[in-house]
């Protein structure tokens, strides 16, 4: 039986420092996502991405802007 795919907001980063800073900001904000290797469909400078199931990419962009963190890109994927 195939696993049900979930719409997931994905934020990728230029550097590992940005990825770790985003993780700290996300935990402070109560997000429930996680840092993971970048999905195959994308590529990123540092190879890491924040995956937030059920969220919109705009939510991740807003958090990054409030926290002064530079994102490489944000997209929504079925993962």
Secondary structure, DSSP 8 states (H G I E B T S, - for coil): ------EEEEEE-SSHHHHHHHHHHHHHHT---EEEE--TT---SSSEEEEEET--HHHHHHHHHHTT---SEEEEEE-
